[in-house]
């Protein structure tokens, strides 16, 4: 059953934590909940790029970017060539913030095999990452014992940062599309190609994520 005759990007308008209840009447919440169940909302979707030459050509562009780390130092993403990389837009005040724990677990389990997790703070979704870089770094290290690299804030929608313009508009067509919320995850293979996309509610230790990471790591 579908409640809409055309696809609706509910993720743009529905906050992913329960605090929304203070802003909308119960009738609205019931309708939206039903819509999410009926359409899937895409928040737990897993997308994998086909293994074609066009996909490879598109994906390589991601590691051509240079970004600033959380202390303001420039980092060429090409320095991660030869590794599996999971790129995630993160936030400290989101209902999904506990995913930091899963990201750290994934990183700890596979870093010695060649995985890097790159966290990009983003304040685009309901202002859920308002802190300074120093505050974000302290929060991540003290609350979740994060040891994977963190970077300067990005814009993931609207006037996008160059990296996120590539991730949402210039990779393989199977993986394109606007970021729905915090904790959208992009997997990059050892050659710098974006090969999979995991929407916000796909947990970092979900078997779908783990299997794709292991598949990338299996190819030298």
Secondary structure as the mmCIF struct_conf table of DSSP 4:
data_model
#
loop_
_struct_conf.conf_type_id
_struct_conf.id
_struct_conf.beg_label_comp_id
_struct_conf.beg_label_asym_id
_struct_conf.beg_label_seq_id
_struct_conf.end_label_comp_id
_struct_conf.end_label_asym_id
_struct_conf.end_label_seq_id
BEND BEND1 UNK A 3 UNK A 3
BEND BEND2 UNK A 5 UNK A 6
HELX_RH_3T_P HELX_RH_3T_P1 UNK A 10 UNK A 12
TURN_TY1_P TURN_TY1_P1 UNK A 13 UNK A 13
BEND BEND3 UNK A 14 UNK A 14
BEND BEND4 UNK A 16 UNK A 17
HELX_RH_3T_P HELX_RH_3T_P2 UNK A 18 UNK A 22
TURN_TY1_P TURN_TY1_P2 UNK A 23 UNK A 23
BEND BEND5 UNK A 24 UNK A 24
HELX_RH_AL_P HELX_RH_AL_P1 UNK A 26 UNK A 39
TURN_TY1_P TURN_TY1_P3 UNK A 41 UNK A 44
STRN STRN1 UNK A 46 UNK A 48
BEND BEND6 UNK A 52 UNK A 52
HELX_RH_AL_P HELX_RH_AL_P2 UNK A 53 UNK A 59
HELX_RH_3T_P HELX_RH_3T_P3 UNK A 60 UNK A 64
STRN STRN2 UNK A 66 UNK A 68
STRN STRN3 UNK A 69 UNK A 69
TURN_TY1_P TURN_TY1_P4 UNK A 70 UNK A 71
BEND BEND7 UNK A 72 UNK A 72
STRN STRN4 UNK A 74 UNK A 76
HELX_RH_3T_P HELX_RH_3T_P4 UNK A 77 UNK A 80
TURN_TY1_P TURN_TY1_P5 UNK A 81 UNK A 82
BEND BEND8 UNK A 83 UNK A 83
STRN STRN5 UNK A 84 UNK A 90
BEND BEND9 UNK A 92 UNK A 94
TURN_TY1_P TURN_TY1_P6 UNK A 95 UNK A 98
HELX_RH_AL_P HELX_RH_AL_P3 UNK A 99 UNK A 110
HELX_RH_3T_P HELX_RH_3T_P5 UNK A 111 UNK A 113
TURN_TY1_P TURN_TY1_P7 UNK A 114 UNK A 114
STRN STRN6 UNK A 115 UNK A 122
TURN_TY1_P TURN_TY1_P8 UNK A 124 UNK A 127
BEND BEND10 UNK A 131 UNK A 131
HELX_RH_AL_P HELX_RH_AL_P4 UNK A 133 UNK A 144
BEND BEND11 UNK A 148 UNK A 148
STRN STRN7 UNK A 150 UNK A 154
BEND BEND12 UNK A 157 UNK A 159
HELX_RH_AL_P HELX_RH_AL_P5 UNK A 162 UNK A 165
HELX_RH_PI_P HELX_RH_PI_P1 UNK A 166 UNK A 170
BEND BEND13 UNK A 171 UNK A 171
HELX_RH_3T_P HELX_RH_3T_P6 UNK A 173 UNK A 175
BEND BEND14 UNK A 177 UNK A 177
BEND BEND15 UNK A 181 UNK A 181
TURN_TY1_P TURN_TY1_P9 UNK A 182 UNK A 183
STRN STRN8 UNK A 185 UNK A 188
TURN_TY1_P TURN_TY1_P10 UNK A 190 UNK A 191
BEND BEND16 UNK A 192 UNK A 192
STRN STRN9 UNK A 194 UNK A 198
TURN_TY1_P TURN_TY1_P11 UNK A 200 UNK A 201
BEND BEND17 UNK A 202 UNK A 202
TURN_TY1_P TURN_TY1_P12 UNK A 204 UNK A 205
HELX_RH_AL_P HELX_RH_AL_P6 UNK A 207 UNK A 218
#
